[in-house]
Amino acid sequence: MSEHRAETISGRRPRSQHPGGRDLALDDAIGRGTRSLLALQKDDGHWLFELEADATIPAEYILLQHYLGREEPEIERRIAEFLRAEQGADGGWPLFHGGALDLSCSIKAYFALKAAGDPIDAPHMARARAAILERGGARRSNVFTRILLALFGEVPWRAVPMMPVEIMLLPQWSPFHISKVSYWSRTVLVPLLVLMAMRPRARNPRGVTIRELFLEDPESVRDWITGPTRSPLATAFAVLDHVLRRTEPIFPKGTRQRAIDQAVAFVNERLNGEDGLGGIFPAMANALMMYDCLGYSPDHPCYRTADAALHKLLVLEPGRSYCQPCLSPVWDTALSCHILMEINDPDLEPAIERGLTWLAEKQVLEVVGDWAAVRPGLRPGGWAFQYENPFYPDVDDTAVAALALDRFDRERWRPAIDRAAEWIVGMQSRDGGWGSFDTGNTHFYLNHIPFADHGALLDPPTADVSARCLGFLAQRGDPAHNACAATALAYLKREQEPDGSWYGRWGTNYIYGTWSALAALNAVNADVEASEIRRAVEWLCARQRDDGGWGESEESYWPDRPRGTAPYSTASQTAWALLGMMAAGEVHNPAVARGIAYLIRTQNAAGGWDEPWFTAVGFPRVFFLRYHGYSVYFPLWALARYRRLTTSNSQHVPFGL
């Protein structure tokens, strides 16, 4: 056992020596939570929790089967039950639990239920239809929804912004090169370019149509294409769209075929076995439809592989069946190992070691991914989010995984940790921060093209991801990376909001971002009396709810909406607030004691916490997530850290996370 590891998992005082006596309720809550988490560990050492999105993904799964013209009656029946259960009181479907109707999500859910056989005069369908029409009907749907409708012949293709497949042939210096958009946009867009070029028609064997969702004949609409913003740049791009639409018929056929071939080659190279293109549902679905429209047989290896990847995302349980947007085993395993280490019990070492051994084997060391377009000389060394996704590791997973390996046994896993540090340092952006999958992905002019109405085309640096990378570099403590850490710290300080919080790109929202930043500031031994820390603590304290918990709605991603508040408390967001407060040296703050009491009081009989709310995000204002693991491991982490700090001689958190 290395010195570093001994410091982190041994030396726990017997309970009889705990200052102030034994906290039986805290011990019991930690014990029950630990048993719950251990019971969910897989035989090979890893953890995997469900990852739930809104109704869009399950609806698209049903519609994909109708596009392909094949029947999966039992799966369709189960998913239709899920969709009906998710309908909101306003008649539509929200982007997150308890949210307001989202028009595009509601259109897809209605379409999927009708395809599954629900009659349009059924009460739930009538309510949905009325709600959709009240908000302008299907004409007002977003670009991706209109593409789906065009594939089914519900709207003309001129309702879809121009994205010629020929952009696959543009040089890298081009303003529209595929490397200039985010990884998720890239993997979704490339097969979609082929579909938009070939314009296939869904088989739709039942002939389902949703014309009743339009207030006017789609063929009569002349102003489908508008910019996502009202800027002069958006106007210019709208004009460019018109020019491309007029000239597309004279594009050379040979050039188009070369572009299609290049798009197919891109997808084939990144098909990623049963884990799927990019590891995400929209890219996988587009890849399968691309193969179909190119005439691939269902027995073709590429077709079978893409189809198997989609089926791997299904959750089929009695009374609750849906399709996940992706899988999160690396993230879940790394965080679960952090939590078990926090509990500081030598009896947990075998479970932690099994988890970390599995994790270490998932490091990407050979494949040079798309990130190399900007960092061509950088060796790979990161981790992906999914089981396998070697072209698309991300620095957030990499930092969290390497932090766990370093905390448990630095010497054993030093080569893996060193490679992770090399890759993370190499992925730092010029401003000192980090994006998730790419570096320098700040081509903001692309947000003005008509296709970008979802607002999620790019992967710029963000405070939460940057904080995780800084925390890793600080815990590792290599002087060679001091300059990198210094610029990261400066970036993080610049990103603090005027009210003292930090924006949370991948977790909801300012509570998540503030915890992330405070953890990093603690890791670099920032003075707890520094103004940025004091302001953050004041912000967190001011947002604690009367029940002792914290909660934040997904609505905080919209401008001018309240930050750090919700009409409810959640266990995961309470845990983030508590971890942030403790990182800021506030373990004895009465607000922390009230938060700990809230977690103990709300723990369920199984040892976890009930949390129907979404506390994570895929794309702000467009696509939100509910990690089922967050209500299992984050509250346990906060309880264990509180016990560690209140029963030890030091109240400083000695870790980067």
N, C-alpha and C positions, 0 to 999 in steps of 0.2 A: 504493500500500500504506500503510495507516494505521500510526502509531507503535505502537499496541497490537499489531497483527498482526505487525509486524516483530519485536517483542520475543518473540513466541511461536513463530515459525517460522524465524527466521534466527539467525545468530551461532553456528552449530554449529562446534566446533573440528574441524580435520582430525584424522583418527584418529592421525596421527603425534604430535600434541600431547597426546593423552590421558594424564593422569597415570597412572603405573604401567604404561604400555604398553598394547598393544592386546589386547582380550578377543575373540579370534577366535570362540570358541564362542558368546558372547553376540551378536556381530554376525551370525553365521550364523543363529542361531535367530530373531532379529528379521527378517532378510532373508527367510527362508523363510516366516515367519508373515505378513509383509507381502504377499508375492506371493500367498499363499493367500487373504488377505482381499480383495485387489484383483481376483483372478480371479472372485470371487463378486459383484462390483458389477454391477447391472443397467445396461442401455444408457442409461436415462434418469438414472442417477446414484444410485439408491437401493439399499439392501440389504434382503433378506428371508430370514430363516432359518426353518426349521420350528419349530413350537411344539407340543410333544407333551404330552398329559395321560395319565391312566391309561386303563384299558379301558372306563370308563364312556361316554365320548363315542363311540368307534367302535361300541360295543354299541347305544347309543341311535340311532345313524344307521341301523343295520340294522332295529331295531324300528320306527323312524319309517316306513320303506318298507312294512313289514307293516301298520302302522296305516293308511296311505293305500291299501293294497291294490294296490300296483304292484310290478313286478319289475325289479330291476337285478341280474341274476344274476352278471355278471362282477365288479361292484363288491362285491357281497355275498360272493362266493367269496374275493376278495382280503382283505377285512377279516376274514373268518372265519379265514383263515390267521394274520393278525396276532394275533387274540384267542387262538388256540391257543398261539402262541409266547409270549404274555405270561403264561400260567398259571403260578402259583408252585408250588414244591415241596410246599406244604401242601395243594394241590388247588384253592385259590381264586385270586382276583386281588387284588393289592395296590393301594394308592393311589400307590405310587412304587416304583421299581426296588429290588428286594431287600427290600421291606417285607413285613409280615404280611398275611394275608388280611383284606380288608374285605368285610363281609357284603353290603352293598347293591351294591357294585361287582361282586361275584361273582355275585349273583343276576341282574343285568343281562347280564353276559357269558354266563352259562349260557343264559338266555332267548334271547339273540341267536344263539348257536350252534345251539340247538335249532331256532329259526326258519329258520336257514340250512341245515338238513337234517341236522345231526349226530345220530346215533341215541343214545338215552339210555343204551344199554348199551356205548357206546364207552368205553374205559378212562379217557380224560380227562374225560368227562362223569360217569362213575360216581364218580371221585375228587372232582370238584367238588360233586356232589350230597351225598356223604357229609360233606364239610367244611362245607357250608351247613347241613345238618340237625344236625350236631354243635353248631353255634352257635345253635340255636333255630329255624332255618328262616326262610322268607320273611316270616313274621309279624313278625320282629324288624327288618325293613328300615326305612330312614329314610322321612321324609314324601314326598320327591320320588319315591322308588322305589315307594311305595304308590300315589301318583297314577298312575304309569305302569301299575301292575298293575290299578288300577281302570278305566283306559281300555280295558284288554284283558279286563275282566270277571273277573280272577283274584281280586280282593277286592271286597267291597261298598264303596260310596262312603262309608259311615260309618267306614271305616278311615282316611279323610282328614280332617284338621282343617277346620273351617268357615272359609272365606274368602269371604264373600258378594261378588258382583260389585258390589253396591250401595256398597261402600266407595269406588268411583270418584266417587260423588256427595257425599261428605263434604266439609265446608269445610276449608280449610287449617289452621285452628286445631285441628281434631279430632286426638285422640291417635293415630288410625289413618290419617291422610291419607297418600296414596301418596308424597308428597314426603319423608316422614320415614324412609323406608328408603333403602338405597344404590341407586346407579344400576343395578347388576347385578341386584339383587333386584327393582327396579321394572320393568325391561324383561322379565325372566322372568315376573314375577307378573301383569302386566296382561293379556296374552293367556291366561295360565293361568286367570285369574278367569272368563273367558268359557267355557273348557272345563269348569271346575268347576261353572258354572251350568247348562250345557247337557248335561253328562254324556254325550258321544257314546260310541259303542262302536267299537273298532278293527275295520276290515274283516277283518284277519287271515285272508287267503284260504286258508291252509293249516290253519287251525283249531288253531294251536299253543297248548298249555297247559302250565303248569309246576306243576300241583297236587302233583306228587311232591316239591316243595320245601317243603311245609307239613307240620308235625307234627300239625296239627288242621285241621278244616274251617274255612276262613276265615269262613263264615257263622255259625259257632258262637261266635266270639270276641266278647266284650262290652266289653273294655277296650282298644280300639284307641288311644284318645286319652289321652295322658298329657303332662304338661308337660315341657319340655326340662330343667328344673331342679326341685329339690325345695323351692323357695321358696314362701312364702304367696302371692306374686304369681302364680306358675305355677299354683297350685291355683285361684286366683280366675279365671284365664283359662280353665282347664279347665271350670269351672262355666259361664262365659260361652259356651264352645263348645257345651255341652249345651243351654243356653237357645236359642241361635241355631238349633241343629239342630231343636229342637221347633217353633220359630216360623217357620222358613223357608217351609213350605208356604202360609202366609198372607201372605207378602210380596206387595205389589201388583204385578200383572203389568206395568202401565205403568211403574212405577219400575224394575223389573228391565230392561225393554227400553231405557229411557233410559240405564241404567248400562252395558249391553252396547254400545250405540251410542257411548257416551263412551270405552269401552275400545278399540273398533275405531278410533275417530278418533285416539286416542293412538298406536296402533300405526301407522296409516297415515301420520301426520305424521312419524314417526321411522323409517320403513321402511328408509331409508338405501341404496336401490338395491342393487347387487350386493354391497355390504359388510354388509348385513343389520341387522336391529333390534339396536341396542346393540353391534353388531359381535361378538357372542358366540353360540356354538352353541345353548345352551338357549333363549335368547330367540327366535332364528330358528326353531328347531323348533316352539316353542309358537305362534309367529305363523302358521306354515304349517298346523298342525293347527287353529288357530282359524279360518282362512279356509276350510279344508275342512269343518269342522262347521257353518259358516254357509252352506254350499252354494255357495261360489265354485267356478267351473269351473277346471280346470288351465290354461285359456287366459286367465283373468282376469289383468290386469296385476299386481295385488298378489300373487296366487298365484305367477305366474311369477317375479316379482322375489324373493320369499321363497325359492323353490325354487333359483333361481340362486345366491343368497347361500350356501346350504348346500353346494352343489356346489363352490363356490370354496374351501371349507375342506378338500377331499379331497387327500390325498397318495396318488398311485397309482404306485407304483414296484415293479419286480419283487422279490418276496420281502418287501416291506414297504409295506403300504398301510393307511392309517388316516384318521380324520377329526380335524382339529385343532379345538381349542376356539375359536380366533380367530387372527388374523394380527397380526404385530408390526412392520410396516415402519418406522414412525416411530421407535420405540425402537431398532431395529437400526441404522437409518441414522444417528441422532444419535450413538450410542455408537461406531459404526465410524468416524465422522468424528473423534471425540475421540481414538481410538486412533491414527489416521493423523497427526493433528497432534502427538501425543506423540512420534512417531518423528523429527520435526524434520528432515525431508528436503524441500528445495524441489521436488524432482522429483515429490513427491506432491501438490503444490498443485492441479493440474488435477482429480485424482480427488476431493479434498476439496471443491473448489469446486462440482463437479457434484453431489455429495451434498448439500451445504448449500443449493444453489439449489433442488433438488427439495424439500428439507425446508422451506425458507422459504415455498414455495407451498402447503404443507399447513396453515399457520396458520389457525385459525378466527377470522375477523374480522367476520362478518355474522350468523351464527346465534346467537340467544340461547337457550342450552340450559337444561336442567332446574335447573342450579345457581342460576338467577336467581330461583327460588322463595324463596330466602333472601337473595340479593343482587340485588334487582331493578334497582338503578341502575347496576350494574357493566357496563362494556363488555366484550364477548368479546375474547379475545386469546391463547387457549391452543392447544395441540396435542392431538390425540387419539392413541391408541395405534395404531389401524388406519389403512388407507388413507384412509377417510372415516368419521367418526363425529361430525358437528358438534354434535349435542345433548349429547355426553359427552366433551369434552376433559378431561384430567387434569393436575394441577399437576406431577406427577412428570415426565411426558413434556415438559411445557412448560418446566420448569427445565432439563432436560438438553438440549433443542433450543436454547433461548435461550443457554445457556452455550456451546454449540458455535459459534453464530453470533457471539457476542460475542468469543470467543477468536480466531476466524479473522480477522474484519474488522468491528470495532465500528461504524465509520462507515458502511460500506455498508449494514448491516442495522439501523441504529439505530432506525428506526420500528418494525420488528418486535420488537426487543428491548424497547423502551419499552412497547409494548402488552402484551407478555408480563409485564413487571414490574408494570404496572398491574393486570393480572388476578390475578397471584399474590398481590400485596399485598391485593387485595380479597377473596381467598378465604381469608385467614388466619382461623382460629378464635379464639374468645375466650381460650382458654388459651395462645395463642401458637404452636400447632402447626398442621399442615395435614393434612386427610384427602386422599384421592386425587381424588375427583370432586365432592364436596359439602363445604360448610362447616357446622359445627355439627351434624353427623349423629351425635349422641350420645344418642339416645332409647333408652337401655339397657333400659328397661322392656319394650321390644318383644322383647328376647331371651328373655322368659319365655312368649311365646305358644306354643301347641302347634305351630304351623307352623314355628317357628324352631329346630327341632332340629338344623339344619345349622350354627348358630352363625355365620352370615355375612350377617346381615340388614342390618348397619350399616357405615358408612364413617367411623369416628372418626379423629382425628389420630393419626399414628404417627411414630416417631422417624426412620425412614429417609426418608420423604417430606419431613418437615420439614427434615431435614438438607440435602436437595437444594435446597429452596427457599432456605434460609439461605445455602448456598454460592453460589447464583446472585446473590442480593442483595449478598453481600459482593464477588464478582468484579465486578459492575456498579459498585458503589461510589457510588451516588447518596445524598448526605446526607439527601435527603427521606425515605428509607426507613430511617433509623437507628433510629427508635423501633420499627418493625416487626421489624427484625433483632434488636434488644435483647430483645424479648419472645420471639422465636423461640429465641434463645440460652438464655434462662432456661428455656424449655420443654425444650430438649434436655438441659440439665444435670439437670433434675428427672427426666427419663426414664431416666437411667443406672441400670442394675441394681446391686444391692449388690455383685456380684462384679466390677464394672467394665465390663461389656459393655453393649450396647444391643440391644433386640429388633428383628429384621428382619421387618417385615410382608410385604414382597413378594419377599424373597430369603431363602434358607435360611442361617442364621437369625440367630444372634447374631454370627457372623462378618460377615455382610452388614450388619447394623445397626451394628456397631462400626466397620467401614470407613466407612460413610456418615457417622456422627457425627464421626469423626476428620477426614474430609475437610472437613466444615463448620467444625470448630474451627480447622483450619489456615487456612481461607479468611478467618476473622475475626481471624487473627493471634493466636490464643490462645497463652499462654505454654506451651511444650512441657513445662515442669516443673510445670504445674498438676496438682493431684491427680487430676482426672478423666482427664487424658491419661495420666498415669503408671499409673493403675489399669487403664486400657484396654490399654496396652502390656503390662503384666504378665499380663493375662488372655490376650492373644493369644500371647505367648511360652510360656505354660504349656500351651497347646493345640497347639503344633507337634508333629507326629508324627516318629517316628524317621527316616522317609525324607526329612524336610525339608519335607514338604507339610502342608497343613491339610485337614480334611474335617469335615463336620457332617451328621448324618442328619436327615431330616425328622421323626424322632421327637422332636427337641428342641422341637417345637410342643406336645407334650403336657406337662402339669404334672409336675414331679418327675422328668423325664427329663434325662439329661446334656446340657449345653449346649456347643456348639462342638467336639464330638467325633464320631468315626465310626470304624469298623474299616477305613477306607480314606482315601486323600487324593484330592482332586479338583483339577483344574487351575484351575477358576473360583474355588473357595473359597480356594485357595492365593493366587491373584491378589488377591482381596479383602483377605486378611490382609496381604499385602505392601504393597498400596496404602495400607492403613490405617497400617501401621508407618512407611512413608515419609512420610505426611502428618504423623505425630507426630514427625518429625525423626530417625527411627531407621535411616536408610539404611545406616549402617555397623555396625548391630547384627549380630552373627554369625548370628542367626536369619534375617535378611533374605538374607544370602549363601547360607545353606542352602536357603531357599525358592526363590531364583533358580536354584540348581543343580538343584533338583527339576524345575522347569519346563523347563530346557534338556534335562535327561536324559529326560524323558517326552514330548517333542514327537514327533509321528509323522512319517512320511515326507512326508505331504502338507503339512506346515507347521502343522497344528492339533494338537489334543489329544483323545485318546479319553476320552469321559466318558458312560457309560451312566446315571449317577446323576442324580436330579432335584435341582436346586439352587435351585428357585424355588417359589412357592406362589400359588395363586389364593385359596383359603380355608383357613386353617390347620385342620388335622386333618380336612379334608373333601376338598380338591381341590388337588393338587400339579402342578407343571409342570416340564418339561425344555425349556429354551430351547437349541436346537441351536447357536445363535450364541455362547452364553456360553463354550464351550470353544474358540472361534475367536478372539474378540477380547479377552476379559478377560486371559488369560495374556500375550498380546502387549502389552497396555497395561502390565502390571507390568514386563515385561522392558524396554520402551522407557523407562519412567519411571526405572527403576534406572540405565540407561545415561545418561540425561539428568542425573540428580543426581550420579552418580559421575564425570562428565566435565565438570562446570561449576564455576564459582567459588562458586555458591550452592547450598546443599542444602535450600532452602526451596521447596516446591511453590507456584508463583505463581497457581494456578488454583482455581476453586471446586469442582472435581471431580477 
